Amino acid sequence: MTFTTRADIPRQARALYVKNSLRLITQVNYEPARLVPTNNPRTGKRSNMSQAILRDVSPIHREYLRNMGIDASMSISIINGGELWGLIACHHYSPRRLPRTCAPWCELFVRCFLPA
């Protein structure tokens, strides 16, 4: 079992965990797909992928997982008072996809950790 402190998770990553409580990496050695077009045609601004479940993750995080021998990862945020309180991390040694029907159950499970 690994214990981390709030300081172990960079501020930018903590903000993403609060915005999107379910994060999936189905295969660590994936080849990221290009987003086409890069900018939103209506606004001309760069597309914001922070709410996307299957978004690219930091190459440093992928290297960290590779160093542990992990090939798939899922994390579920435990959010209390609008802040990241904890994280449930699940790892596997081979590629894994989460069935669509499991995501709502994972989020419901996390609610069991929050104070009433």
N, C-alpha and C positions, 0 to 999 in steps of 0.2 A: 504494500500500500504506500502511496506517495502522498505527502502532505505539502501543500504549497501555501505561501502567504499571498496576500493581495499584491505585494510588491513584486512577486515572481511573474505576474502577468502584466505586460506593458499596458499603459493607459489606453492606447489606440485599440488594442485587442480587447480590453475590458469593455470599452464602449461598443464594440461589435457584438460581444457576447450579450450585452444588455439589449441591443436592437433586435438581434436574431438569436433566440435561445437554443435553436437546434443547428449544429454545425456538423457537416458530413465530409469525410474524405473517403471515397469508395476505393481508391487505389493511390497510394503515395506517389508512385512513379508515373503519374498521368502526364500527358502532354496537354497543357492548357489550350483551350480553344480561343481563337480570337473573337472578340466582340465586333460585329459588323452591323451597322456603322458604330464607330467609337463614340461619336457624339449623337445626342438625341436630335433627330431631324426637326422636331417642333421647337425646341428651345435653343439648339446650337450648343448646349452645355454637355460636358462629359457625362455619360451615363453613370448613375450611382448604383453599384451592385451590392451595397452593404446588406440589403434585405434578401438577397438571393441565397438559397440554401446551397446550391452547387456552384459557388463562386470560387475563384482561385484563392489560395491561401499563401501566406508568406513562404518563400523558398527556405527561409531559416527554420520555420516550423516543420516543413517537410523533411529537411535534413535531420532535425532532432528526432523525428519519428523513425527515419531510416536507421539512425544510429542505435535505436532501441530494437530494431528488427521488426518494426510494426509496418504493416502494409495497408491497413484500413483503420479509420478512426471516426468516432462519433462523440460529440460532447453536447451536454445539455446544461444550460445555465440555470442556476438557482438564484432568482432575483428577489431581493427583499428591500422594500422602500426605494425602488428605482435604481438600486445599485447591485452589482454582482456580489452575492454573498458566498456562493460556492459553485462548484462545477463537478458534474459527473462525467467522467471520461471513460469511454469504452474503446478498447483496441483489439485488433485481430491480426494474426500473422499472415493472412492471405486477403486478397480483395474481397470486399463485402458490400452489398447494396442493402439498404434498409427498405423493406416493403412499405409502400405508401400508407398502408393501414396502421403501421406501427408508430408513425410520428405523433399522432394525437395521443396515443397511449403513453409515449415517453414524456410528453409535456404534462399529462395528467399525473404521472408518477412523481415528477419533480414537485408538483404542488403539495405533495404530502410532507415535504420538508419545511414548508413555510409556516410561520406562526399563525394561529387563527385570528 
